[in-house]
Amino acid sequence: MALIEEYVFRNGCCTLNVASLDPDFKVAVRGPCCDCGKPQEVIVTDAALRKFRAGGFAQHCFPELPAEQREFLISGICGDCWERMFSEVEEDE
């Protein structure tokens, strides 16, 4: 049986709408990009999300996710904004 809860996820950027006692249960982390405001959604297991929230590294908790989705879980910034922000830094170097 799923527990219906709402969590504030890191700095209030995202909300988690569903959690479960089943560690394989999939949950959706949704929210706007903190930079452009475009809606984002990342699907993860409840067990991996719990490990991440307990301080685990995103690359260890979510190895199956692309880097862009892991970054959204870490910072609330979408892949397009991350690329725009940091491609200028790489060009300068």
N, C-alpha and C positions, 0 to 999 in steps of 0.2 A: 504494500500500500504506500503510495507516494504521500509525502508531507507537502502541503502547499505553503510556501514561505516566500518572502521577498527579502533579499539581502542587498545592502549597499555594497558594491564591489569596488574597492580601491578608489579612494578620493571621490566617491559618488558619481563616477563616470558611467558606470554600468549597473544594471540590475540583473539579478539571477532570480528567475520566476518560479522554478520548480526544483525541489531537492527530494531525495529518496533515501531510505535506509539500505537499498540494494546498491552495492558499490559499482555494479556494471550499468546502472541506470544512467541514461544520457540526459544531460541538462544543457540548456541554452543560456549562454551569457550574451545579453543584448545591451546595446547602448549606442549613443552617438560617438563618433570620433571626437576627441577633445579639441582637435584643431579645426576640422572642416564641418563637423556636425553630421556627416553622412552616417546613416544607420549601419551598424555592424552586428553580426551574429556569429558566435563561435560555439560549436557543439563539442562537449567534452564529457567524460564520465564523471560521475559524482565523486568516485574515489580519487581520481587524478586532481580534481578541483580542491578536494579537502587537503591533499598533500601540498598543493601549491599555496593555498591559504595559510597552511601551517609553516610556510617558509621555504618550501622546496623550490628549486630552480625550474623555470618554465621548460627549458630544454630537456630536463629529466622527467618532469611530470607529464609533458605533452609531446613526446618524441614524434608522434604521428602527424602533428600539425605543421603546416608551413610556417616559416619564420614570421611572416606578416601577421598571422593569427596569434602566434605567441606574443608578439610585440603588443598587439591590441590588449591582450590580457594583462601584460605588465604595465603599460603606460597609458592605455586608452587611445593610442594614436593608430590610425589605419595605415596600411602598407603604402598607399599613394602619398599620403602626407609625409610619412617617414622618408620615402624616396626623394620627395621634393626638398625636404629639409636638409638631408644629408648628402645628396648628390652634389650640391654646391660646395660642400666642405671637401669632398674627394677631388673635385675639379681644381680647387685652389692648391692642393698638395702637389 
